[in-house]
Amino acid sequence: MTFRRGRRPRAVAPWVRTRLRSAPGASVALAVLVAVTAFLAAALPLAVDRYGDAGLRREMEVAGPGRTTVQLFTSHADAALPQEMREAELRRDAARGPYDRILALSGRALPLDADQSSHGVRTTRRLEVPDPWLSRPDGVPPQFHLVARSGLAGHSRLRAGRLPKAPGDVTAATTAVEAAVSGETARKLNIEVGSVLHVPAVERDPLVVRVTGIVEPRAPQEAYWSATPVLRTPYRTTRPDDPSRNQYWVGALLLPPDAGPALLGTGGMPERYWMLAPDTSALHAHDLPGLTSAVASLEAGPLLQRASTAASATLLAETSLDDVLGEYARLRAAIGPVVAVAAFGTGTVAAVVLIMAGSLAADRRRTELALLRARGASLRGLAGRLLAETAVVAVPAAALGLAAARLTVPGTRLPYAVAAAGAVAFLACVAPPLRAVAAHRAVRVHAARDDVASARPSRRRTVAELTLLALAVGAVVTLRTRGAADGGTASGDGLVPFAPVLVGMIAALLLVRLHPLPLRGLARPAARLRGVVGPLSLARAGRAPGSAVLPLLALLTALTTAAFGGSVLAGVADARDRAATVAVGADARVEGVRALPSDLAGKVRRAPGVRDVTAVSVFHYSYASDGRLTVPVAGVDPAGYAALTRHTGIGAFDADELKTSGAPGGGALPALASPEVADRYGTRPFPVRLDAGRSVTVRIVVVRERTPVLAGQEFLLVDRSGLPAKSARPTALLVTGDRPDADALREAAGGAARVQLRTERLADFVGSPLQSGAERLYTAAVAAGAGYAVLALLLTLLRAAPERAALLARLRTMGLTRAQGRLLLVLESLPQALLAAGGGILTAWAAVQLLSPGIDLTTIAVSASSSPAGRAALRTDPVSLVVPALAVVALTVGISAAQAWWSGRRGPVRELRAGDAR
């Protein structure tokens, strides 16, 4: 501030300290508001990183080391090399030498776990061991992988015997080596310490493998053991060309690292390999692009070339890590825009509240600032002093909020949190000076009225509002066009998060300009009514302050965000419930591979929570017409199954349409089919050969897209009474009821059938921390937005509180009662509340309709790109639309009544003595 004097007088007391001491309550309130807002703003990026990292690690955990480990191995192109060179390549040093360099290749782009990574030599073909004492489930000899791996001693505990050792000089001609086996391998294949296995060799006697020890993995689920699970756990399998499907065991023999050359004497086609296990604790979701690029480079790119230079020119890579990262990226891309809608909506409301708080502080000091301007204060000096006194409060409060967010929500990217808290502090600091500069550009002692009746908007303001309106409408049209044109793939469009703000801005600009017109029209007929409260309240509501755009924008954005969030959460819950119902087919399902026991249906019906049981006969591999195409067929009881379809809402039909007439085999059975099957076979009768070889003739009479008992796009349903007696025996029971008891159902089923419950399937859909974290973040954002909306409403009423109190005081001196005063304030605020509520419902509905083509809830609901129930679209939730709007009305009425009650307690004399506030 500058004064037109030759010498500046020395201040008696510093300006900032004086102002803070004169209004400590306002300073504390501003500090609390800034601290809370900075905390929420700083916590947002930290929370996003936190649940994103947890989701990525969970995705890696679910995929398992078998899919996430990167395997580098030498190809068989070196099989033509001389025997001495091949023996040298399979020695321990040949695999260990380049190991450290390979581990260091990816650096931070793909952090690797050196403890769980390994190297060695392994056979690429399973070798059949004919020793008769080995376990043979169906009389077929077991097969083994021979693996000479590093790090066995550090990753296992010796249960019996000792670890294997290699002879002094192992070559392809070596006839005997030592090995260890895991505890499960020893137990399932009858192997003991001292057992001798004879592995077939090529053109010589078998390779003798003596088992010297039995080991137990220290961490069986970690990558060292689980990247190749057969090392710790043998499994049963069958030969593809065996019509009898005889099973045999497949296990692994763990040789010492120096025994690699001995594998050349067998037919196992040995190779060197390097297993690179990612360090999941060091993976971060925000590094996903670089991580994906590093994996691609290691599979077939510069990193693989560098690894080939270090290890072998014939090096190859294999991993499914890129698929795992792709699945996570798709889930994150589907969830991101939905969370961004809540973040941007709540951020807009918070920014509006900060601006309103600064404007309120500047407006309360309008007389003081006008006097300073009249005494020669410059706009720059005035703004500088307001900036200084606000910064003293806002900056430490923002720092406190940042520290609280850092302690509460640990995260990896602190600069984003600092930037968010800094933006809050900056907005809080500049709002009062900018409002003061705008209000005091011209020097005047008394401020003019700013209601709609007297403060007509200037041409520049009209042009600015029309420009914003045009931009908002253009953005909305663009978003709608892209969302519809891309067929729902526009969820990543950058305009999606701004949809509630854009729609709210359009509605706020229009409603603020239009809402006084009907109120003034109602005021004229109301003037002819008896009493003064009605006409006066309508007249005052029609002369609302002209600066009501910000409060209305805050309320509309908050209501839109809350309604959109409620629609999203309700849609996700409905999609999960629907998907679980379609996947199970009922509230519970009891299904066996073969026909179920005849008394099982009665036992299940007596279980707690069971209301009804529908028996069905399912034939998964039936052949229709020419016998070349399979189609699943189910035999059902038409009456009971029709009731089940109505209960689940899946493919409901009339039971009479499916009932057969006459004895079994008397004619074509009426059938219900999927659209694909109906298009293929039409309405003509055609034969269907069931699993057991028996045939029936069916004719399609009903077409439904889905049916409870059979999932998929192809199925046939027929009346079970029309099937041959042996084929009509039920293989599945569909159970309906109120929370069937899972333990009772499994006890009734015993080992004859597998039990699935809809509630358990529903719980499986909520497995990713990315889903649950996004839902919690969205709920918190909507709650914060609601809180800021309430604060915006309070600030709006606070701004008019002195003028209202003075009005009530004057009216009471003229005979207005306290009850009439309360009614006057309520009726005065009610039109604006109804305006905000109605506008909120309208804008929320418009935002949901706008975003529905570009938002697919399927991935959010079931953690997959497809759902058994089909695409989960975004639909309007009536409760989320109406309840927040009604809450705004109720809160406005309550605050107005409370203000009237408080003014009545103070008395009119005290209000009038306080000054003639307008």
FIBA-883217 format. One line per 5 residues: for each residue x, y, z of C-alpha. Coordinates in steps of 0.5 Angstrom, whole numbers, plus 500, padded with zeros to 3 digits. Layout:
<recs>
X/Y/Z ~ ...
</recs>
This chain:
<recs>
500/500/500 ~ 503/507/498 ~ 501/514/501 ~ 502/520/498 ~ 507/523/503
514/524/503 ~ 516/520/508 ~ 512/513/511 ~ 510/514/518 ~ 513/508/522
507/503/524 ~ 505/503/531 ~ 504/495/530 ~ 505/490/525 ~ 499/490/520
499/482/520 ~ 499/481/527 ~ 494/486/529 ~ 489/483/524 ~ 490/476/526
489/478/534 ~ 483/482/532 ~ 479/476/529 ~ 482/470/532 ~ 476/466/530
476/467/523 ~ 483/466/522 ~ 482/459/526 ~ 476/457/522 ~ 480/459/515
486/455/518 ~ 482/449/520 ~ 479/449/513 ~ 485/449/509 ~ 488/444/513
483/439/512 ~ 483/441/505 ~ 490/440/504 ~ 490/433/508 ~ 484/431/503
488/433/497 ~ 495/430/499 ~ 492/424/501 ~ 488/423/494 ~ 495/421/490
498/417/496 ~ 491/413/496 ~ 491/412/489 ~ 498/410/489 ~ 497/405/495
491/401/492 ~ 494/401/486 ~ 501/398/488 ~ 496/393/492 ~ 492/391/486
499/390/482 ~ 502/386/487 ~ 495/382/488 ~ 495/381/481 ~ 502/378/481
500/374/487 ~ 494/371/484 ~ 498/369/477 ~ 503/366/481 ~ 510/365/480
509/360/474 ~ 506/366/470 ~ 510/372/473 ~ 517/369/472 ~ 522/370/466
525/364/464 ~ 531/365/459 ~ 534/359/456 ~ 539/356/451 ~ 535/353/445
537/346/442 ~ 541/350/436 ~ 547/348/440 ~ 546/340/439 ~ 550/340/433
556/342/437 ~ 562/338/439 ~ 561/334/445 ~ 566/337/449 ~ 563/344/448
557/342/450 ~ 559/339/456 ~ 563/346/458 ~ 556/349/457 ~ 552/345/461
557/346/467 ~ 556/350/473 ~ 560/356/471 ~ 557/356/465 ~ 550/358/468
553/362/474 ~ 558/366/470 ~ 553/371/466 ~ 548/370/472 ~ 550/377/475
550/380/469 ~ 543/378/467 ~ 540/380/474 ~ 543/387/473 ~ 540/388/466
533/391/467 ~ 535/395/473 ~ 530/399/476 ~ 525/398/470 ~ 524/391/472
526/390/479 ~ 528/382/480 ~ 529/378/487 ~ 536/375/487 ~ 534/371/493
528/367/489 ~ 532/367/482 ~ 536/361/480 ~ 540/358/474 ~ 542/351/472
541/346/467 ~ 535/342/466 ~ 532/337/461 ~ 527/339/457 ~ 523/332/456
521/328/461 ~ 524/321/462 ~ 520/315/464 ~ 523/311/469 ~ 521/304/469
523/302/476 ~ 518/297/478 ~ 518/300/486 ~ 516/307/484 ~ 508/308/485
504/307/478 ~ 497/309/479 ~ 494/305/473 ~ 500/301/471 ~ 504/306/467
511/308/470 ~ 512/315/472 ~ 516/320/468 ~ 522/325/471 ~ 525/332/470
532/332/472 ~ 534/339/474 ~ 541/341/476 ~ 539/347/480 ~ 543/353/484
541/355/491 ~ 538/348/493 ~ 541/348/500 ~ 539/355/502 ~ 532/354/500
530/348/503 ~ 531/344/510 ~ 534/337/510 ~ 529/332/512 ~ 533/326/511
539/324/509 ~ 544/329/506 ~ 544/334/500 ~ 547/330/493 ~ 554/331/491
557/331/484 ~ 563/326/482 ~ 570/330/481 ~ 569/330/473 ~ 562/330/470
562/328/463 ~ 556/325/458 ~ 559/319/460 ~ 558/319/467 ~ 554/313/469
552/315/476 ~ 550/321/480 ~ 546/323/486 ~ 540/327/487 ~ 535/329/492
527/329/492 ~ 522/334/495 ~ 518/331/501 ~ 512/330/497 ~ 515/327/491
518/322/496 ~ 511/320/499 ~ 507/320/493 ~ 512/316/489 ~ 515/311/494
522/314/494 ~ 526/313/500 ~ 534/315/502 ~ 538/310/498 ~ 533/309/493
536/308/486 ~ 533/310/480 ~ 535/308/473 ~ 534/313/468 ~ 534/311/461
540/313/457 ~ 542/314/449 ~ 546/308/447 ~ 549/306/453 ~ 547/303/460
541/307/464 ~ 544/313/468 ~ 544/311/475 ~ 541/316/480 ~ 542/315/487
537/319/492 ~ 541/321/498 ~ 536/326/501 ~ 529/328/502 ~ 528/336/503
522/340/505 ~ 522/347/501 ~ 523/353/506 ~ 518/357/502 ~ 514/353/498
510/358/495 ~ 515/363/493 ~ 518/363/486 ~ 524/359/487 ~ 519/353/488
513/355/485 ~ 516/358/478 ~ 516/350/476 ~ 512/347/481 ~ 514/340/479
520/341/483 ~ 516/340/490 ~ 510/337/488 ~ 509/331/483 ~ 502/331/479
498/326/475 ~ 497/326/468 ~ 495/322/462 ~ 497/321/455 ~ 493/325/450
493/319/445 ~ 491/314/450 ~ 484/312/450 ~ 484/309/456 ~ 486/315/460
491/312/464 ~ 494/316/469 ~ 502/316/471 ~ 506/321/476 ~ 511/326/473
516/328/478 ~ 523/332/479 ~ 530/329/481 ~ 534/335/484 ~ 541/334/482
547/338/484 ~ 549/344/480 ~ 556/341/478 ~ 552/334/475 ~ 549/338/469
554/335/463 ~ 551/328/466 ~ 544/329/463 ~ 547/329/456 ~ 548/322/456
540/321/457 ~ 535/323/452 ~ 532/329/456 ~ 535/334/451 ~ 538/338/457
539/346/457 ~ 542/352/461 ~ 536/356/464 ~ 536/362/468 ~ 529/364/472
528/371/474 ~ 523/372/479 ~ 520/380/479 ~ 521/383/486 ~ 513/384/487
515/389/494 ~ 519/394/489 ~ 513/394/484 ~ 509/400/483 ~ 503/401/479
505/408/477 ~ 511/405/473 ~ 507/400/469 ~ 509/403/462 ~ 516/402/464
515/395/467 ~ 511/393/461 ~ 516/396/456 ~ 522/392/460 ~ 518/386/460
517/386/452 ~ 525/388/451 ~ 527/382/455 ~ 522/378/451 ~ 524/380/445
528/386/445 ~ 535/390/447 ~ 535/387/454 ~ 535/380/451 ~ 540/382/446
545/384/451 ~ 543/378/455 ~ 545/373/449 ~ 551/377/449 ~ 553/375/456
550/368/456 ~ 549/365/449 ~ 547/367/442 ~ 542/362/442 ~ 538/365/448
531/365/448 ~ 526/368/453 ~ 519/366/455 ~ 514/369/460 ~ 507/371/461
508/377/466 ~ 506/381/460 ~ 499/378/460 ~ 499/379/467 ~ 501/386/467
496/387/461 ~ 490/384/465 ~ 492/389/471 ~ 492/395/466 ~ 485/394/463
482/393/470 ~ 486/400/472 ~ 484/403/466 ~ 477/401/467 ~ 477/404/474
481/410/473 ~ 476/414/470 ~ 470/412/475 ~ 475/415/481 ~ 477/421/477
470/423/476 ~ 469/423/484 ~ 476/426/485 ~ 475/432/480 ~ 468/433/482
470/433/490 ~ 476/438/488 ~ 471/443/484 ~ 467/443/490 ~ 473/444/495
476/449/490 ~ 469/453/490 ~ 468/453/498 ~ 475/456/499 ~ 474/461/494
467/462/498 ~ 471/463/504 ~ 476/468/501 ~ 470/472/498 ~ 466/472/505
472/474/509 ~ 473/480/504 ~ 466/482/504 ~ 466/482/511 ~ 471/487/511
468/491/505 ~ 467/498/509 ~ 474/497/512 ~ 477/496/505 ~ 473/501/502
475/506/507 ~ 483/505/506 ~ 481/506/498 ~ 478/512/500 ~ 484/514/504
489/513/498 ~ 491/505/499 ~ 493/502/492 ~ 490/496/489 ~ 497/493/489
498/495/497 ~ 491/492/499 ~ 492/486/495 ~ 499/485/498 ~ 497/486/505
491/481/505 ~ 495/476/501 ~ 500/477/507 ~ 495/476/513 ~ 492/470/509
499/466/507 ~ 501/467/515 ~ 495/462/516 ~ 494/458/510 ~ 501/456/509
502/453/516 ~ 495/450/515 ~ 497/447/509 ~ 503/444/511 ~ 500/441/517
495/438/513 ~ 500/435/508 ~ 504/432/514 ~ 498/429/517 ~ 496/426/510
504/423/509 ~ 503/420/516 ~ 496/417/515 ~ 497/414/508 ~ 504/412/506
505/413/499 ~ 511/413/494 ~ 510/419/490 ~ 511/425/495 ~ 511/430/490
504/429/487 ~ 502/430/495 ~ 506/436/496 ~ 503/439/489 ~ 496/438/491
497/441/498 ~ 501/447/495 ~ 495/448/490 ~ 490/448/496 ~ 495/454/500
495/458/493 ~ 488/458/492 ~ 486/460/499 ~ 491/465/499 ~ 489/469/493
482/468/494 ~ 481/474/499 ~ 486/479/495 ~ 482/477/488 ~ 476/478/491
478/485/494 ~ 481/488/488 ~ 475/486/484 ~ 470/489/489 ~ 474/496/490
477/497/483 ~ 473/504/484 ~ 474/508/490 ~ 467/509/493 ~ 465/509/501
459/506/500 ~ 458/499/497 ~ 452/498/492 ~ 447/493/492 ~ 449/487/489
442/483/488 ~ 439/481/481 ~ 435/487/481 ~ 440/493/482 ~ 446/489/480
445/488/473 ~ 451/484/470 ~ 456/487/465 ~ 457/486/458 ~ 464/483/459
461/478/465 ~ 455/476/460 ~ 460/475/454 ~ 464/471/459 ~ 459/467/462
456/465/454 ~ 463/463/453 ~ 464/458/458 ~ 457/456/457 ~ 459/455/449
465/451/452 ~ 462/447/457 ~ 456/445/452 ~ 461/443/446 ~ 465/439/451
459/435/453 ~ 457/434/446 ~ 464/432/444 ~ 464/427/450 ~ 457/424/448
459/423/441 ~ 465/420/443 ~ 462/415/448 ~ 457/413/443 ~ 461/413/437
466/408/440 ~ 462/403/443 ~ 463/404/450 ~ 471/404/449 ~ 471/412/451
472/411/458 ~ 479/413/458 ~ 477/420/454 ~ 480/426/458 ~ 473/429/458
470/424/463 ~ 472/426/469 ~ 470/433/468 ~ 463/431/466 ~ 459/433/473
463/440/473 ~ 461/441/466 ~ 454/439/467 ~ 454/443/473 ~ 457/449/470
451/449/465 ~ 446/448/470 ~ 449/454/474 ~ 449/459/469 ~ 442/458/466
439/457/473 ~ 442/463/476 ~ 440/468/470 ~ 433/464/470 ~ 430/463/477
428/470/479 ~ 423/471/473 ~ 418/466/476 ~ 419/468/483 ~ 418/475/481
412/473/477 ~ 409/469/483 ~ 410/475/488 ~ 405/480/484 ~ 399/475/485
402/473/492 ~ 402/481/494 ~ 394/480/494 ~ 394/475/499 ~ 393/477/507
399/477/511 ~ 406/480/510 ~ 410/474/510 ~ 409/470/503 ~ 409/477/499
416/479/503 ~ 419/472/502 ~ 418/471/495 ~ 420/479/494 ~ 427/477/497
428/471/494 ~ 427/474/487 ~ 432/479/489 ~ 438/474/491 ~ 445/476/491
448/476/484 ~ 454/472/486 ~ 450/466/487 ~ 453/462/481 ~ 459/459/486
455/456/491 ~ 450/453/486 ~ 456/450/482 ~ 458/447/489 ~ 451/444/490
450/442/483 ~ 457/439/483 ~ 456/435/489 ~ 449/433/488 ~ 452/430/481
458/427/484 ~ 454/424/489 ~ 448/421/485 ~ 454/419/480 ~ 457/415/485
451/412/488 ~ 449/410/481 ~ 456/407/480 ~ 456/403/487 ~ 449/401/486
451/398/479 ~ 457/395/481 ~ 453/391/487 ~ 447/389/482 ~ 452/387/477
456/382/482 ~ 450/379/484 ~ 447/378/477 ~ 454/375/475 ~ 454/370/481
447/368/480 ~ 448/367/473 ~ 455/363/474 ~ 451/358/480 ~ 444/358/477
441/359/483 ~ 442/360/491 ~ 446/354/491 ~ 448/348/486 ~ 449/341/488
452/338/482 ~ 456/331/481 ~ 460/328/475 ~ 455/322/474 ~ 448/321/477
446/323/484 ~ 444/318/489 ~ 436/318/489 ~ 436/320/497 ~ 440/326/496
435/331/494 ~ 431/330/500 ~ 437/331/504 ~ 438/337/501 ~ 431/340/502
432/338/509 ~ 438/343/510 ~ 437/350/514 ~ 435/355/509 ~ 433/351/503
426/353/500 ~ 426/349/494 ~ 430/344/490 ~ 430/343/483 ~ 433/337/480
436/337/473 ~ 440/332/468 ~ 445/335/465 ~ 449/332/459 ~ 455/337/457
457/333/451 ~ 451/331/447 ~ 451/331/439 ~ 446/334/435 ~ 444/332/428
450/330/424 ~ 454/328/430 ~ 459/333/429 ~ 458/339/433 ~ 456/338/441
451/342/445 ~ 450/342/452 ~ 443/339/454 ~ 439/339/460 ~ 433/335/462
428/339/467 ~ 422/339/470 ~ 418/344/467 ~ 414/347/473 ~ 419/347/478
425/350/473 ~ 420/355/470 ~ 419/357/478 ~ 426/357/478 ~ 427/362/472
422/367/475 ~ 426/367/482 ~ 433/368/479 ~ 430/373/473 ~ 434/368/468
431/366/462 ~ 424/366/465 ~ 419/362/460 ~ 412/358/461 ~ 412/351/463
406/349/459 ~ 411/351/453 ~ 416/345/455 ~ 411/340/457 ~ 412/333/453
405/329/452 ~ 405/322/451 ~ 410/316/453 ~ 418/317/452 ~ 420/316/445
413/318/443 ~ 415/324/439 ~ 419/330/438 ~ 420/333/445 ~ 419/341/446
426/344/447 ~ 428/351/449 ~ 434/353/446 ~ 439/359/446 ~ 439/364/440
445/360/436 ~ 442/353/437 ~ 436/356/434 ~ 439/359/428 ~ 443/353/427
437/348/427 ~ 431/352/426 ~ 424/349/428 ~ 424/342/425 ~ 425/336/429
432/334/429 ~ 436/328/433 ~ 440/329/439 ~ 445/323/442 ~ 446/324/449
452/323/453 ~ 451/315/454 ~ 449/314/447 ~ 442/314/448 ~ 438/319/443
432/323/443 ~ 428/327/438 ~ 427/335/439 ~ 424/341/436 ~ 425/348/438
419/352/441 ~ 422/357/446 ~ 428/361/445 ~ 432/365/451 ~ 439/368/451
440/365/458 ~ 438/359/463 ~ 440/358/470 ~ 443/351/469 ~ 447/352/463
452/357/462 ~ 455/359/455 ~ 452/361/448 ~ 449/354/446 ~ 444/350/450
438/346/450 ~ 433/344/455 ~ 428/339/454 ~ 422/336/459 ~ 426/330/463
420/326/463 ~ 421/325/456 ~ 428/322/456 ~ 429/315/457 ~ 429/312/464
437/312/465 ~ 438/318/462 ~ 433/322/466 ~ 437/321/473 ~ 439/328/476
446/330/476 ~ 445/337/479 ~ 440/340/484 ~ 439/347/484 ~ 437/350/491
433/356/492 ~ 432/359/499 ~ 434/364/504 ~ 441/364/505 ~ 442/356/505
447/353/510 ~ 453/351/506 ~ 456/346/511 ~ 449/343/512 ~ 449/342/504
456/340/504 ~ 455/335/509 ~ 449/332/505 ~ 452/332/499 ~ 458/328/502
463/326/496 ~ 458/325/491 ~ 457/332/489 ~ 460/339/489 ~ 457/344/492
457/352/490 ~ 453/357/493 ~ 451/364/490 ~ 454/368/496 ~ 461/365/496
461/366/488 ~ 459/373/490 ~ 465/374/495 ~ 470/372/489 ~ 468/378/485
471/382/490 ~ 478/380/491 ~ 482/385/488 ~ 485/391/492 ~ 484/395/486
477/394/486 ~ 476/395/494 ~ 481/401/494 ~ 477/404/489 ~ 470/403/492
473/406/499 ~ 476/412/495 ~ 470/413/491 ~ 466/413/498 ~ 470/418/501
471/423/496 ~ 463/423/495 ~ 463/424/503 ~ 468/429/502 ~ 464/433/497
458/432/501 ~ 461/435/507 ~ 464/441/502 ~ 457/442/499 ~ 454/443/506
460/448/508 ~ 458/452/501 ~ 451/452/504 ~ 453/455/511 ~ 458/460/508
452/462/503 ~ 447/463/509 ~ 453/466/513 ~ 454/471/508 ~ 447/474/508
446/473/516 ~ 448/480/518 ~ 443/483/513 ~ 437/478/515 ~ 438/479/522
438/486/521 ~ 431/485/517 ~ 428/481/523 ~ 430/486/528 ~ 427/492/524
420/488/522 ~ 420/486/530 ~ 419/493/531 ~ 414/494/527 ~ 410/488/530
412/482/526 ~ 412/476/531 ~ 418/471/532 ~ 414/465/529 ~ 413/470/523
420/471/523 ~ 422/464/523 ~ 417/463/517 ~ 420/469/513 ~ 427/466/513
425/459/511 ~ 420/461/506 ~ 426/466/503 ~ 431/460/503 ~ 426/455/500
426/457/493 ~ 434/457/492 ~ 434/450/496 ~ 429/447/491 ~ 433/450/486
439/447/488 ~ 435/440/489 ~ 432/440/482 ~ 438/443/479 ~ 442/437/482
437/432/480 ~ 437/434/473 ~ 444/435/473 ~ 446/428/476 ~ 441/425/471
444/428/465 ~ 451/426/467 ~ 449/419/468 ~ 446/419/461 ~ 452/422/458
457/418/461 ~ 453/411/461 ~ 456/409/454 ~ 463/410/456 ~ 463/407/463
463/399/463 ~ 462/397/470 ~ 464/390/468 ~ 471/390/470 ~ 470/394/476
465/389/478 ~ 468/382/477 ~ 475/384/476 ~ 475/381/468 ~ 473/384/462
467/379/461 ~ 462/377/466 ~ 457/371/466 ~ 451/376/466 ~ 454/380/460
456/388/460 ~ 454/392/466 ~ 452/398/464 ~ 451/405/468 ~ 444/406/470
441/412/474 ~ 440/410/481 ~ 433/413/484 ~ 435/413/491 ~ 442/417/490
438/422/486 ~ 433/424/491 ~ 436/423/498 ~ 442/428/497 ~ 437/433/494
432/432/499 ~ 438/433/504 ~ 440/440/501 ~ 432/442/502 ~ 432/440/509
439/442/511 ~ 437/449/508 ~ 430/450/512 ~ 434/447/519 ~ 439/453/518
434/458/517 ~ 430/456/522 ~ 436/456/527 ~ 438/463/525 ~ 431/466/526
431/462/533 ~ 438/465/535 ~ 436/472/532 ~ 430/472/536 ~ 434/471/543
438/477/542 ~ 433/481/541 ~ 432/487/536 ~ 435/493/540 ~ 442/489/540
441/488/532 ~ 439/495/531 ~ 445/498/535 ~ 450/493/531 ~ 449/498/525
445/498/519 ~ 448/492/515 ~ 445/491/509
</recs>
